[in-house]
Amino acid sequence: MVLLMAAILALPRIAVAGNPPFSCAPGATQGYAFCDRRLPVEQRAADLVARLSLAEKVSQLGDEAAGVPRLGVPPYKWWSEGLHGLAFWGHGMHFDGAVRAITSFPQVLLTAASFDEKLWYRIGQSESLFQGGSLTDIMMQAIGTEARALYNIGQAEGLTIWSPNVNIFRDPRWGRGQETPGEDPTTASKYGVAFVRGLQGPSPMTLQTSACCKHATAYDLEAWNGVIRYDYKAWVTAQDLADTFNPPFRSCVEEGKASCVMCAYTTVNGIPACASSDLLTKTFKGAWGLNGYVSSDCDAVALMHDSQGYRPTPEDTVAAALTAGLDLNCGNYTQVHGMAAIQQGKMSEHDVDKALRNLFTVRMRLGHFDGDPRGSALYGGLGAGDVCSPAHKALSLEAAQDGIVLLKNDAGILPLSRPAVGSAAVIGHNANDPAALYGNYFGPPCEYTTPLQGIQGYVKNVAFLAGCDSAACGIAATGQAAGLAASSDYVIMFMGLSQRQEQEGLDRVSLLLPGQQQNLITAVASAAKRPVILVLLTGGPVDVTFAKSNPKIGAILWAGYPGQAGGLAIAKVLFGEHNPSGRLPMTWYPEDFTRVPMTDMRMRADPATGYPGRSYRFYKGNTVYKFGDGLSYSKFSRQLVVPSTTGNTDLLAGLTATPAADGGASYVVEEIGAGGCEQLKFPAVVEVHNHGPLDGKHSVLMFLRWPNATSGRPVSQLVGFRAQHLRAGEKARLRFDVSPCEHFSWANEDGKKVLGAGSHFLRVGRDEYEIRFEP
């Protein structure tokens, strides 16, 4: 991988630019209604679909859609990826022209650890400042900006980006948990909304790119104990679907206005997600109001027949998917079998027309039928100079810095004093491996700084030893590493995982560091002059109880997969040029959690059987580190201030409270109604004080807890979060708009949101405020 990355970076950045694909050039097909920009896009799409032959229609149903030369419609490639930067995965983007590299941001889980919605939106934001006027604004999220720039110079055949991944990181062993915003539905929802808005740009009718929230729903298993994702049958309660698995997708659509949702491989409660009319049509397009299309995960339709045996023939399978509400199949299965399905009466041409109207409407919102996109007032000026821009590189560094989580800092060993570090030993397989920076779904980075290179920028006398042959650490140079540690002033170890342990298609079987890593770390710590600093580069959590309790290990940091600027970001944190503010978006469980089957989808604990539950909301067991953990070099204090009147609770008096088995009662949120929920809202303020000694950002997390976790209530749940930079000695007041119908509710066994009568406690740190709803 090191040689691959070196080869990529050696490629020239400048080449001859090409021309973007588009329809409706002047003097060509402008007589057609689908080229008339004065008409609504839905009408234009319907006109185009009506002009297609049946064979031409079927040819549009896969991710590589055929062109229609007689109408001036070029081929289109729907599949592109932009999880944390444009990626090699997919067919729509190419890095072989004027642009050979893109900005590589931190893997999503680390970015989520910043708990900063503005940062999530800004990741790679391009801000145009118009001289001499008041316009300061088109704010365009970098990944979308770079995608549109590639399209304009002829290096993209599509602008539909199949990101973000907003699945819940339900099980710590999941190989793709690194791609997600973590285990909390509120965090995942807010991340999804911010990401979609940034990717799609400021205009709902002229999209910068199209975002696709994936993979709906209850998808979080790759391969465990012989069970693989392609034929996994998940049994999920209505309760867990309503308040854990589905909320991020709902927020993507309703608040973010995502133009696509991708259905998962998973069979949910007996029906494949991509053949569920309840999910695709009733929920996505109906209840949530999706203005866009539904795509399958890649080859999901074929797998419904070949692996899941859901329908007896390919034609039956294609018909089941399209009549359920699927619009696009990643793969060619619908293109191969679609015509026969119509001829056999399994589905109608009308079913295909509905799908194509959705697909072409999105392409028209992208401006592909408005002539040359380089003439667009919004995005036409973007080009090679907007990729890997100084602003994008700086933001990649900022995102990595803000996500890094300081988990342990005994005796204040950090930050290091640059003049005091005469020599440093840098030990670990992840210290100088560029591949350790990216995680999965990455593209060729503009540049990169490994952790070793970052440390070398601060310390002249640095000795490096990999220590392990790989992340698997089957062979460890323990004696050599201990000797190096004993001869150095400070020791910094870069350990953790790689894509050989966790990735798409691969779940972990253990939460411990692989192979001989633990023995190597312990031996080095024992030999070192001072307590060592342990930096973990991982996607998912690891059980490092041994390091947490070892006084010879003075500091522990989690740096995820930190992107192209990761090594510099880590060095800046270690040497105090950046005050760490990240917080864990995922519970770190002990190794014994692996006794819980990954296939048990229940979120809530079951004390009768010893089932511990999942995530900070429901888990009842020991942890290594908790959701929200994270230290700073400064001391911050927080005080919760809530007005004496907290919404109009009198309106509940006219409603019937449903008794619960624990003696309590609850109100159905639907019966309170939108107007009633609005009247219940109230503001809460958190006063934050940075007592120093350093300036820094502080993320305030506000939780709700109940007196008990009976009747399906969570132990606690996140209400919201705010990130604020404060100078040493500075104070700030952070406002939270609290909506009891949203923030105090949970789902009952029927999947209906309910608001409990009685006490509720808002909590920030150790500060609490009680709010009561009387039955």
C-alpha positions in Angstrom: 0.0 0.0 0.0 2.9 2.4 0.7 4.2 1.8 -2.8 0.7 2.3 -4.2 0.3 5.6 -2.4 3.7 6.8 -3.5 2.9 6.0 -7.1 -0.4 7.8 -6.9 1.2 10.9 -5.5 3.9 10.8 -8.2 1.3 11.2 -10.9 1.3 14.6 -12.6 -1.5 16.9 -11.5 -1.9 18.7 -14.8 -3.3 17.2 -18.0 -5.6 18.2 -20.8 -9.1 18.8 -19.5 -12.1 17.1 -21.2 -15.7 18.0 -21.8 -18.6 17.0 -19.5 -21.5 14.9 -20.8 -24.9 16.7 -21.1 -28.1 17.0 -23.1 -30.0 19.8 -24.7 -27.2 21.6 -26.4 -28.3 24.7 -28.4 -29.6 23.8 -31.8 -29.7 20.1 -31.0 -32.7 18.8 -29.1 -34.1 22.1 -27.8 -37.4 21.5 -29.5 -38.3 18.8 -27.0 -40.2 19.7 -23.9 -37.7 17.8 -21.7 -35.1 20.5 -22.7 -37.4 23.4 -21.8 -36.0 24.8 -18.5 -39.2 26.9 -18.0 -41.2 23.7 -17.3 -41.2 21.9 -13.9 -38.6 19.1 -13.8 -41.3 16.5 -13.2 -43.0 17.5 -16.4 -39.8 17.5 -18.3 -38.9 14.0 -16.9 -42.3 12.7 -17.9 -41.9 14.0 -21.4 -38.5 12.3 -21.8 -39.8 9.0 -20.5 -42.8 9.1 -22.9 -40.4 9.4 -25.8 -38.4 6.3 -24.9 -39.1 2.8 -26.4 -39.7 0.0 -24.0 -36.2 -1.4 -24.7 -34.7 2.1 -24.0 -36.6 2.3 -20.8 -35.4 -1.0 -19.5 -31.8 0.0 -20.4 -32.0 2.8 -17.8 -32.8 0.5 -14.8 -29.2 -0.3 -13.8 -26.4 1.8 -12.4 -24.7 2.0 -15.8 -27.6 3.5 -17.9 -27.3 3.4 -21.6 -27.3 6.5 -23.8 -30.2 7.3 -26.1 -28.4 8.9 -29.1 -31.5 9.7 -31.1 -32.6 12.0 -28.3 -29.2 13.3 -27.4 -29.1 11.6 -24.1 -25.6 10.4 -23.1 -24.9 7.3 -21.0 -25.0 7.9 -17.3 -23.2 6.2 -14.4 -25.1 6.4 -11.1 -22.6 4.9 -8.8 -20.0 7.2 -7.2 -18.8 7.3 -3.6 -18.0 10.3 -1.4 -18.0 9.0 2.1 -15.1 11.1 3.3 -13.8 12.3 0.0 -14.3 11.1 -3.6 -13.3 7.5 -3.9 -11.9 4.8 -6.2 -15.1 2.8 -5.6 -17.9 3.2 -8.1 -17.9 3.9 -11.8 -18.7 7.6 -12.1 -15.5 9.4 -11.1 -12.1 9.2 -12.8 -8.7 10.4 -11.5 -6.8 10.2 -14.8 -7.0 13.6 -16.3 -6.3 17.2 -15.2 -7.1 16.1 -11.6 -5.2 13.1 -10.3 -6.0 13.6 -6.5 -8.7 14.7 -4.2 -9.0 15.9 -0.6 -9.1 12.9 1.7 -10.9 13.7 5.0 -11.0 11.6 8.1 -13.1 8.5 8.1 -16.6 9.3 9.2 -16.5 8.0 12.8 -13.6 10.3 13.7 -15.3 13.3 12.1 -18.5 12.4 14.1 -16.4 12.6 17.3 -16.1 16.3 16.9 -19.8 16.6 17.7 -19.8 19.8 15.5 -22.6 20.1 13.0 -21.1 23.1 11.4 -17.9 21.2 10.8 -19.8 18.3 9.3 -21.5 20.7 6.8 -18.3 22.5 6.1 -16.0 19.6 5.4 -14.3 21.0 2.5 -16.6 24.0 2.3 -15.9 26.4 -0.6 -16.8 29.9 0.3 -17.1 32.4 -2.5 -16.6 36.0 -1.5 -17.8 38.4 -4.1 -15.8 41.6 -4.1 -17.7 44.8 -3.9 -21.0 43.3 -2.9 -22.8 41.8 0.1 -22.8 38.2 -1.2 -20.5 36.1 0.9 -22.2 32.9 0.4 -22.4 30.1 -1.8 -21.4 27.5 0.8 -20.6 24.2 -0.9 -19.5 21.2 0.9 -16.1 20.1 -0.4 -16.9 16.6 -1.5 -19.7 18.0 -3.6 -17.6 20.9 -4.8 -14.8 18.5 -5.9 -17.3 16.1 -7.6 -18.9 19.0 -9.6 -15.4 20.3 -10.5 -14.5 16.8 -11.9 -17.7 16.7 -13.8 -17.1 20.1 -15.4 -13.6 19.0 -16.7 -14.9 15.7 -18.1 -13.6 13.4 -15.4 -17.0 12.3 -14.2 -19.9 10.5 -15.8 -22.3 11.0 -13.0 -23.0 13.3 -10.0 -25.0 10.9 -7.8 -22.9 10.2 -4.7 -24.0 7.2 -2.7 -23.1 8.7 0.7 -23.5 9.1 3.6 -23.8 5.9 5.5 -26.1 6.6 8.5 -26.6 3.0 9.7 -26.4 2.7 13.5 -23.1 1.2 14.8 -25.0 -1.4 16.7 -22.2 -4.0 17.4 -18.6 -3.0 18.0 -17.4 -5.9 15.8 -19.0 -4.5 12.7 -16.4 -4.0 9.9 -18.2 -1.0 8.5 -18.9 0.8 11.7 -16.0 3.1 10.8 -18.1 4.5 8.0 -20.9 5.6 10.3 -21.5 8.5 12.7 -21.7 6.0 15.6 -24.2 4.3 17.8 -26.6 7.1 18.6 -29.6 7.9 16.4 -29.6 11.6 17.3 -26.0 12.0 16.3 -26.4 9.9 13.1 -29.5 12.0 12.2 -27.8 15.3 12.6 -24.7 14.1 10.8 -26.8 12.8 7.9 -28.7 16.1 7.6 -25.5 18.2 7.7 -23.7 16.0 5.2 -26.6 15.9 2.7 -27.2 19.6 2.8 -23.5 20.3 2.2 -23.2 17.7 -0.6 -26.3 18.8 -2.5 -25.7 22.5 -2.2 -27.9 25.5 -1.4 -30.5 25.1 -4.2 -33.1 22.3 -3.9 -33.9 22.6 -7.6 -30.3 22.9 -8.9 -28.4 20.2 -7.1 -24.6 20.4 -6.8 -24.6 16.7 -6.5 -27.2 14.1 -5.3 -26.7 12.5 -1.9 -27.9 9.1 -1.1 -28.4 7.9 2.5 -27.6 4.2 3.0 -28.3 1.4 3.8 -31.9 1.2 4.9 -32.6 -0.4 7.2 -31.1 -2.4 10.1 -28.0 -3.2 8.2 -24.9 -3.8 10.4 -23.4 -7.2 9.8 -20.9 -8.4 7.2 -19.8 -11.9 8.0 -20.1 -13.4 11.5 -20.1 -17.1 12.5 -21.1 -18.3 9.0 -23.8 -15.6 8.6 -23.1 -13.2 5.7 -24.8 -9.9 4.8 -26.1 -11.2 1.5 -28.7 -13.5 3.0 -28.9 -12.3 6.6 -32.4 -12.5 8.0 -32.8 -9.8 10.6 -35.6 -9.9 13.1 -36.2 -6.4 14.4 -38.9 -5.2 16.8 -41.1 -2.3 15.7 -39.9 -0.5 18.8 -36.2 -0.7 17.7 -37.0 0.2 14.2 -38.9 3.3 15.3 -36.4 4.8 17.8 -33.0 3.4 16.7 -32.6 2.1 13.1 -35.0 4.3 11.1 -34.6 7.9 12.6 -31.3 8.7 10.7 -32.9 7.9 7.4 -36.1 9.8 8.2 -34.0 12.9 9.1 -32.0 12.5 5.9 -35.2 12.7 3.9 -37.4 15.1 5.9 -34.8 17.6 7.1 -31.8 17.1 4.8 -34.0 16.7 1.7 -31.8 13.8 0.4 -32.6 12.9 -3.2 -31.9 9.2 -2.7 -32.2 6.4 -0.2 -30.4 3.1 -0.7 -32.1 -0.1 0.5 -29.9 -2.8 2.1 -29.2 -6.4 1.5 -30.9 -7.3 4.8 -34.1 -9.3 4.9 -36.0 -7.5 7.7 -38.8 -9.5 9.4 -39.1 -11.9 6.5 -39.0 -9.4 3.6 -35.9 -8.2 1.7 -35.5 -4.4 2.3 -35.4 -3.8 -1.5 -38.7 -5.6 -2.0 -40.6 -4.0 0.9 -43.4 -1.7 -0.3 -44.0 -0.7 3.3 -40.4 0.6 3.4 -39.8 1.9 -0.1 -43.2 3.3 -1.0 -45.3 3.7 2.1 -42.4 5.0 4.3 -39.7 6.6 2.1 -41.9 8.1 -0.6 -45.1 8.4 1.3 -44.7 9.2 5.0 -41.3 10.8 4.7 -41.9 12.5 1.3 -38.7 11.4 -0.6 -38.2 13.7 -3.6 -35.9 11.5 -5.5 -35.2 7.8 -6.1 -34.6 4.6 -4.3 -31.5 2.5 -5.3 -30.6 -1.0 -4.3 -27.3 -1.8 -2.8 -25.0 -3.4 -5.4 -26.5 -6.7 -6.8 -29.1 -6.7 -4.0 -31.9 -7.6 -6.5 -29.9 -10.5 -7.9 -29.2 -11.7 -4.4 -32.9 -11.7 -3.6 -33.2 -14.5 -6.0 -29.8 -16.2 -6.0 -29.0 -16.2 -2.2 -32.3 -15.4 -0.4 -34.7 -17.4 -2.6 -37.3 -14.7 -2.2 -39.0 -15.3 -5.6 -38.8 -18.4 -7.8 -37.5 -16.7 -11.0 -35.4 -13.7 -12.0 -38.5 -12.1 -13.6 -40.5 -12.5 -10.4 -37.7 -11.0 -8.4 -37.3 -7.9 -10.7 -41.0 -7.4 -10.6 -41.2 -7.7 -6.8 -38.5 -5.0 -6.4 -39.9 -2.5 -8.9 -43.5 -2.8 -7.9 -42.4 -2.4 -4.2 -41.0 1.0 -5.1 -37.4 0.4 -6.2 -36.2 2.8 -8.9 -32.7 1.7 -9.6 -30.7 -1.5 -9.3 -26.9 -1.2 -8.7 -25.9 -3.9 -11.1 -27.6 -5.0 -14.4 -30.0 -7.6 -13.1 -33.1 -5.4 -13.8 -31.7 -4.5 -17.2 -31.2 -8.2 -18.1 -34.5 -9.5 -16.9 -36.7 -6.5 -17.0 -38.1 -6.9 -20.5 -39.0 -10.6 -19.9 -40.7 -9.6 -16.6 -43.0 -7.2 -18.6 -43.6 -9.7 -21.4 -44.5 -12.3 -18.9 -47.0 -10.0 -17.2 -45.1 -9.9 -13.9 -45.0 -6.1 -14.0 -46.1 -3.4 -16.4 -44.5 -0.7 -18.4 -46.2 1.7 -16.1 -44.1 0.3 -13.2 -41.0 1.1 -15.2 -42.2 4.6 -16.1 -42.7 5.5 -12.5 -39.1 4.5 -11.7 -37.7 6.4 -14.7 -39.6 9.6 -13.9 -37.9 9.6 -10.5 -34.5 8.9 -12.0 -34.7 11.5 -14.8 -36.1 14.1 -12.4 -33.0 13.8 -10.3 -30.7 14.0 -13.4 -32.6 17.2 -14.4 -32.2 18.7 -11.0 -28.5 18.1 -11.5 -28.7 20.2 -14.7 -27.8 17.4 -17.1 -30.6 18.5 -19.4 -29.8 22.2 -19.3 -27.0 22.4 -21.9 -23.3 22.7 -21.1 -23.0 22.6 -17.2 -20.0 25.0 -17.5 -22.6 27.7 -18.2 -24.4 27.2 -14.8 -24.5 30.3 -12.7 -24.1 28.2 -9.5 -21.5 25.6 -10.4 -20.2 26.3 -13.9 -17.1 28.0 -12.7 -15.8 25.1 -10.7 -12.8 23.3 -12.2 -9.4 21.7 -11.4 -8.4 24.6 -9.2 -11.3 23.8 -6.8 -9.9 20.4 -6.0 -7.3 20.0 -3.3 -7.6 23.7 -2.7 -5.7 25.2 0.3 -9.1 25.7 2.1 -10.0 22.0 1.6 -6.6 20.9 2.9 -6.9 23.1 5.9 -10.3 21.7 6.7 -9.1 18.1 6.4 -6.6 19.0 9.1 -9.2 20.8 11.2 -11.6 17.8 11.0 -8.8 15.4 12.1 -7.8 17.6 15.0 -11.3 18.2 16.3 -12.1 14.5 16.1 -9.1 13.1 18.0 -10.2 11.9 21.5 -7.9 12.0 24.5 -9.0 9.1 26.7 -6.2 9.1 29.3 -3.7 11.7 30.5 -2.3 10.6 33.8 -0.2 13.2 35.7 -0.7 15.6 32.7 2.0 13.9 30.6 0.4 15.7 27.6 0.8 18.1 26.0 4.5 17.6 25.4 6.9 20.5 25.6 8.8 20.7 22.3 12.1 21.9 23.8 11.9 19.2 26.5 11.8 16.3 24.0 15.4 15.7 23.2 14.7 12.3 21.6 11.6 10.3 20.8 11.0 6.7 19.9 8.1 6.3 17.5 7.0 2.6 17.6 4.2 0.9 15.8 3.0 -0.5 12.5 0.6 2.4 12.1 3.2 5.1 12.5 4.4 5.3 9.0 1.8 3.5 6.9 -0.2 5.9 4.7 -2.9 3.2 4.4 -3.6 3.6 8.1 -4.8 7.2 7.5 -7.8 6.4 5.2 -10.0 3.6 6.3 -12.2 2.3 3.4 -13.9 4.1 0.5 -11.0 6.5 -0.1 -9.5 8.1 -3.2 -6.1 9.4 -4.1 -5.2 12.1 -1.6 -3.7 15.5 -2.5 -0.9 14.8 -0.1 -0.4 13.0 3.2 1.4 13.2 6.5 2.0 10.0 8.4 2.2 10.1 12.3 6.0 9.5 12.0 6.3 12.4 9.6 4.2 14.6 11.9 6.4 13.8 14.9 9.6 14.5 12.9 8.3 18.0 12.3 8.5 18.7 16.0 11.5 16.6 17.2 14.9 16.4 15.5 16.1 13.2 17.1 13.4 10.6 16.2 14.0 6.8 16.0 11.4 4.7 14.3 10.6 1.0 14.6 7.4 -0.7 13.2 7.5 -3.2 16.0 4.9 -5.5 14.3 5.0 -7.0 10.9 1.4 -5.7 10.3 -1.7 -4.8 12.3 -2.2 -8.6 12.8 1.1 -8.5 14.6 2.0 -12.1 14.1 5.6 -11.2 14.5 6.8 -8.6 17.0 10.2 -7.1 17.5 9.6 -6.9 21.3 13.2 -6.9 22.5 14.4 -4.4 19.9 11.4 -2.1 20.7 12.1 -2.3 24.4 15.7 -1.4 23.9 14.8 1.6 21.8 12.3 2.7 24.4 14.9 2.5 27.1 17.3 4.8 25.2 14.8 7.5 24.3 13.4 10.5 26.3 9.8 9.9 25.2 8.0 7.0 23.6 5.0 7.4 21.3 3.3 4.2 20.1 1.0 4.0 17.1 -1.0 0.8 17.3 -4.5 -0.4 16.4 -6.2 -2.0 13.5 -6.2 -2.0 9.7 -8.6 -2.9 6.9 -7.3 -6.5 7.3 -9.3 -6.6 10.5 -12.3 -4.4 9.8 -13.9 -3.5 6.4 -16.8 -4.1 4.2 -17.3 -7.8 4.1 -15.3 -8.4 7.2 -16.4 -8.3 10.9 -14.1 -8.8 13.8 -14.2 -11.8 16.1 -12.4 -10.1 19.0 -12.3 -6.6 20.5 -8.7 -7.0 21.7 -5.7 -5.6 19.9 -4.6 -8.3 17.4 -1.8 -10.7 17.8 1.2 -9.6 19.9 0.3 -5.9 20.1 -0.7 -6.0 23.8 2.5 -7.8 24.8 4.6 -5.4 22.7 2.9 -2.3 24.3 3.4 -3.6 27.8 7.0 -4.5 27.2 7.8 -1.1 25.8 6.0 0.7 28.6 7.9 -1.3 31.2 11.3 -0.4 29.5 10.6 3.2 28.9 12.1 6.0 31.1 8.7 7.8 31.3 5.1 6.7 30.9 4.5 6.0 27.2 1.9 7.7 24.9 -0.4 5.2 23.1 -2.2 6.4 20.0 -4.8 4.1 18.6 -5.7 4.2 14.9 -8.8 2.1 14.5 -12.3 2.3 13.1 -14.2 0.4 15.8 -13.6 0.3 19.5 -11.0 -1.9 21.1 -10.7 -3.3 24.6 -7.5 -1.6 26.0 -8.3 -2.2 29.7 -4.7 -3.3 30.2 -3.5 0.1 29.0 -6.1 2.1 30.8 -5.0 0.5 34.1 -1.3 0.5 33.5 0.5 3.5 35.2 3.4 3.1 32.8 1.1 4.1 29.9 0.5 7.7 30.7 -1.8 8.8 27.8 -4.2 7.1 25.4 -5.6 8.8 22.3 -8.0 7.5 19.7 -7.3 8.9 16.3 -9.6 6.8 14.1 -8.5 6.8 10.5 -7.6 10.5 10.3 -7.3 11.2 6.6 -4.5 12.9 4.6 -3.6 15.3 7.4 -3.8 12.8 10.2 -0.2 12.7 11.1 0.1 16.4 11.4 -3.2 16.6 13.4 -1.9 14.0 15.9 1.4 15.8 16.3 -0.3 19.2 16.9 -2.5 17.6 19.6 0.5 15.8 21.2 2.5 19.1 21.4 -0.3 21.3 22.6 -0.8 23.3 19.4 -4.3 21.9 19.4 -6.3 21.3 22.5 -8.2 18.0 22.1 -12.0 18.2 22.2 -13.2 15.0 20.5 -15.7 12.7 22.3 -16.4 9.0 21.7 -19.4 8.5 19.4 -19.4 4.8 20.3 -19.3 2.7 23.5 -16.1 0.8 24.0 -17.1 -2.6 25.3 -14.9 -5.2 27.1 -13.9 -8.4 25.3 -16.6 -10.4 27.0 -19.2 -8.6 25.0 -18.2 -10.8 22.1 -20.2 -13.6 23.7 -23.3 -11.7 22.5 -24.4 -13.0 19.1 -24.1 -10.3 16.4 -27.4 -11.7 15.0 -29.3 -10.6 18.1 -30.8 -7.3 16.8 -32.4 -6.3 20.1 -31.3 -2.9 21.4 -32.9 -3.2 24.8 -31.5 -5.3 27.6 -33.3 -8.4 28.8 -32.3 -9.0 32.5 -34.2 -12.3 32.6 -31.8 -13.9 30.1 -28.7 -11.9 30.9 -28.8 -10.1 27.5 -27.0 -6.8 28.2 -28.5 -4.6 25.5 -26.6 -2.4 23.1 -25.4 1.2 23.0 -25.2 3.7 25.9 -29.0 4.0 25.7 -29.7 0.5 26.7 -26.5 -1.4 27.6 -26.3 -2.6 31.2 -22.8 -3.8 31.7 -19.2 -2.8 32.2 -17.5 -0.5 29.7 -13.9 0.3 28.8 -14.9 3.8 27.8 -18.3 5.3 27.6 -20.1 7.1 24.8 -19.2 10.8 25.1 -15.9 10.3 26.9 -13.1 12.6 26.0 -10.6 14.8 27.9 -9.1 18.2 27.3 -5.9 20.0 28.3 -8.1 22.7 29.9 -10.6 22.5 32.7 -14.1 23.4 31.6 -17.2 23.8 33.8 -20.8 23.7 32.7 -24.0 24.9 34.4 -27.5 24.0 33.1 -30.0 26.9 33.2 -33.6 26.1 32.5 -36.5 28.6 32.8 -39.0 28.0 35.6 -41.8 27.5 33.1 -41.0 24.7 30.7 -43.6 24.7 28.0 -47.4 24.5 28.4 -47.7 21.2 30.1 -51.4 21.9 31.0 -52.4 20.8 27.5 -51.7 17.2 28.5 -54.5 17.3 31.0 -57.1 16.8 28.3 -55.4 13.6 27.0 -55.7 10.1 28.2 -52.5 8.7 29.6 -51.9 5.0 28.9 -51.0 3.0 32.0 -47.7 1.1 32.0 -46.7 -2.2 33.6 -44.3 -0.4 36.0 -47.1 1.8 37.4 -46.3 4.8 35.3 -48.2 6.2 32.3 -47.4 7.7 28.9 -49.0 9.9 26.2 -48.9 8.9 22.5 -47.0 11.7 20.7 -49.3 11.4 17.7 -52.3 12.3 19.9 -50.5 15.3 21.3 -50.3 16.6 17.8 -48.0 19.0 16.0 -49.6 22.0 17.7 -49.4 20.5 21.1 -45.8 19.5 20.6 -45.0 23.0 19.6 -46.4 24.4 22.8 -44.4 22.0 24.9 -41.1 23.3 23.6 -38.8 25.3 25.8 -35.2 26.7 25.7 -32.4 25.5 27.9 -29.0 27.2 28.3 -25.7 25.8 29.2 -23.2 28.2 30.6 -19.6 27.1 29.8 -16.5 28.4 31.3 -12.9 27.6 30.1 -10.8 27.8 33.2 -7.6 27.3 31.2 -4.8 27.0 30.8 -5.3 26.6 27.1 -7.7 28.0 24.5 -9.8 25.2 23.0 -13.1 23.9 21.7 -15.5 22.3 24.0 -18.4 20.0 22.9 -21.4 20.1 25.3 -23.6 17.0 25.2 -27.0 17.3 26.8 -28.7 14.1 27.8 -32.1 13.1 29.2 -32.5 10.4 31.8 -35.6 8.9 33.5 -35.9 7.7 37.1 -35.8 4.1 35.8 -35.3 2.3 32.5 -38.5 0.2 32.6 -41.3 0.0 30.0 -38.8 0.2 27.2 -37.3 3.5 28.2 -33.6 4.0 27.5 -31.2 4.4 30.4 -30.5 7.9 28.9 -30.6 9.5 25.5 -28.9 12.4 23.8 -31.0 15.6 23.5 -28.4 17.5 21.5 -24.9 18.9 21.4 -23.1 22.2 20.7 -19.4 22.8 20.0 -17.9 26.1 21.1 -14.3 27.5 20.9 -13.4 29.4 24.1 -10.2 31.3 25.0 -8.7 30.5 28.4 -10.9 32.4 30.9 -13.7 32.9 28.5 -17.4 32.1 29.1 -20.2 31.4 26.7 -23.9 30.6 26.9 -25.1 27.8 24.6 -28.8 27.5 23.8 -30.5 24.2 23.3 -34.1 24.2 21.9 -35.8 21.3 23.7 -38.8 19.6 22.2 -40.3 17.0 24.7 -42.2 15.3 21.9 -38.9 14.7 20.1 -36.3 14.6 22.9 -38.2 13.1 25.8 -40.0 10.4 23.9 -39.2 6.7 23.1 -41.0 4.1 21.1 -43.4 1.7 22.7 -43.7 -2.0 21.6 -46.0 -1.0 18.7 -43.4 1.4 17.4 -45.4 4.5 18.4 -43.5 7.4 20.0 -44.7 8.0 23.6 -44.0 10.7 26.1 -43.9 9.5 29.7 -45.8 11.1 32.5 -43.8 12.0 35.7 -40.2 13.0 36.1 -37.6 13.6 33.4 -34.0 14.8 34.1 -32.0 17.0 31.7 -28.4 16.3 32.3 -25.1 18.1 31.3 -22.2 16.4 33.0 -23.2 16.1 36.7 -25.7 19.0 36.5 -29.4 18.0 36.3 -32.7 19.7 36.1 -36.0 17.9 36.7 -39.1 18.4 34.5 -42.4 16.7 35.3 -45.4 16.0 33.2 -48.4 15.2 35.5 -51.0 12.7 34.4 
